[in-house]
Amino acid sequence: MRKPASFYFFKRKPIIPTCRDRYELWRGVANLLGFKAHERLRVEWMVFYYTAGKENAAQTVKHFGISRKTFHEWFKRFKDSKYNVQSLADQSKALRHKGNWEVVLPYPGREDKALKK
């Protein structure tokens, strides 16, 4: 009986940069994604919250000088995405679904009714 080719080779290890902890990984992902300065700052908010802030939002907010509402909005987005760093990037504010514009031509009976009123 012939064995599959995968039997003869080692399984490939996933390509993950060797980092000391998940916070360094978050920073590395931000660098790879080419985050701007204000987007990297949001990553630092999360790192500070979990490390020096000891999961204390008030301390994190005070340290960075931001409002609690702003921090909690970004924290919720980050947590809901299962700690995906990409969720801390700016997102487009354009409408996702633009309405389909339709030109309605007036029909003969319609103009007469509008004029009589």
Secondary structure per residue as TSV (DSSP state, phi and psi in degrees):
chain	resnum	aa	ss	phi	psi
A	1	M	-	360.0	131.5
A	2	R	-	-85.9	136.3
A	3	K	-	-90.5	150.3
A	4	P	-	-67.8	157.0
A	5	A	H	-60.7	-31.1
A	6	S	H	-65.1	-20.7
A	7	F	H	-66.6	-33.0
A	8	Y	H	-86.3	-8.7
A	9	F	S	-119.8	153.6
A	10	F	-	-73.7	148.0
A	11	K	-	-69.0	142.5
A	12	R	-	-74.3	138.3
A	13	K	-	-83.7	144.7
A	14	P	-	-65.5	147.0
A	15	I	-	-84.3	97.3
A	16	I	-	-128.1	127.6
A	17	P	-	-61.2	142.7
A	18	T	-	-76.1	110.6
A	19	C	-	-121.1	155.2
A	20	R	S	-70.3	-39.4
A	21	D	S	-153.1	178.2
A	22	R	H	-67.7	-24.5
A	23	Y	H	-70.6	-38.5
A	24	E	H	-66.2	-34.1
A	25	L	H	-65.3	-42.2
A	26	W	H	-60.0	-43.8
A	27	R	H	-65.0	-39.4
A	28	G	H	-64.8	-40.7
A	29	V	H	-64.1	-40.5
A	30	A	H	-61.3	-39.5
A	31	N	H	-66.1	-43.3
A	32	L	H	-64.8	-35.0
A	33	L	T	-79.5	-7.8
A	34	G	T	71.1	43.7
A	35	F	-	-63.2	146.2
A	36	K	-	-78.4	173.2
A	37	A	H	-60.6	-44.6
A	38	H	H	-71.2	-25.4
A	39	E	H	-75.4	-37.1
A	40	R	H	-66.4	-31.4
A	41	L	H	-64.0	-36.3
A	42	R	H	-64.0	-37.2
A	43	V	H	-62.5	-41.4
A	44	E	H	-65.0	-32.7
A	45	W	H	-58.5	-45.2
A	46	M	H	-69.0	-40.2
A	47	V	H	-63.4	-45.6
A	48	F	H	-63.4	-41.0
A	49	Y	H	-57.7	-42.7
A	50	Y	H	-85.2	-19.7
A	51	T	T	-105.0	-86.7
A	52	A	T	-69.0	-30.9
A	53	G	T	-76.9	-13.6
A	54	K	T	53.4	43.0
A	55	E	T	57.9	38.0
A	56	N	-	-114.0	108.5
A	57	A	H	-65.1	-38.3
A	58	A	H	-62.3	-40.2
A	59	Q	H	-68.6	-39.4
A	60	T	H	-64.9	-44.0
A	61	V	H	-62.7	-43.0
A	62	K	H	-65.8	-39.5
A	63	H	H	-64.4	-42.6
A	64	F	H	-93.4	-10.3
A	65	G	T	70.6	40.5
A	66	I	-	-118.4	167.4
A	67	S	-	-81.0	155.2
A	68	R	H	-64.3	-38.4
A	69	K	H	-61.6	-44.2
A	70	T	H	-61.0	-47.1
A	71	F	H	-61.3	-46.2
A	72	H	H	-66.9	-32.5
A	73	E	H	-63.0	-47.4
A	74	W	H	-70.2	-36.6
A	75	F	H	-64.8	-41.0
A	76	K	H	-63.5	-43.5
A	77	R	H	-61.9	-41.9
A	78	F	H	-66.5	-42.9
A	79	K	H	-70.9	-39.6
A	80	D	H	-65.9	-26.7
A	81	S	T	-86.6	11.6
A	82	K	T	60.8	45.6
A	83	Y	S	63.1	38.8
A	84	N	-	-87.2	119.5
A	85	V	G	-63.5	-27.8
A	86	Q	G	-63.2	-22.4
A	87	S	G	-69.8	-15.4
A	88	L	G	-86.7	-2.5
A	89	A	S	-78.5	158.9
A	90	D	-	-63.5	143.2
A	91	Q	-	-118.9	149.4
A	92	S	-	-64.4	140.7
A	93	K	-	-98.1	5.4
A	94	A	S	-70.7	153.3
A	95	L	-	-63.6	140.1
A	96	R	S	-78.6	-40.5
A	97	H	S	-119.8	105.6
A	98	K	-	-84.1	142.3
A	99	G	-	-65.1	147.0
A	100	N	-	-82.1	114.9
A	101	W	-	-77.7	136.8
A	102	E	-	-131.6	127.4
A	103	V	-	-86.8	123.5
A	104	V	-	-107.6	114.8
A	105	L	-	-83.9	138.3
A	106	P	-	-70.0	141.5
A	107	Y	-	-99.6	159.7
A	108	P	H	-55.0	-42.2
A	109	G	H	-70.2	-23.1
A	110	R	H	-72.1	-41.1
A	111	E	H	-64.2	-38.0
A	112	D	H	-64.6	-42.4
A	113	K	H	-64.7	-38.7
A	114	A	H	-67.3	-34.9
A	115	L	H	-75.0	-31.8
A	116	K	H	-71.7	-27.7
A	117	K	-	-77.0	360.0
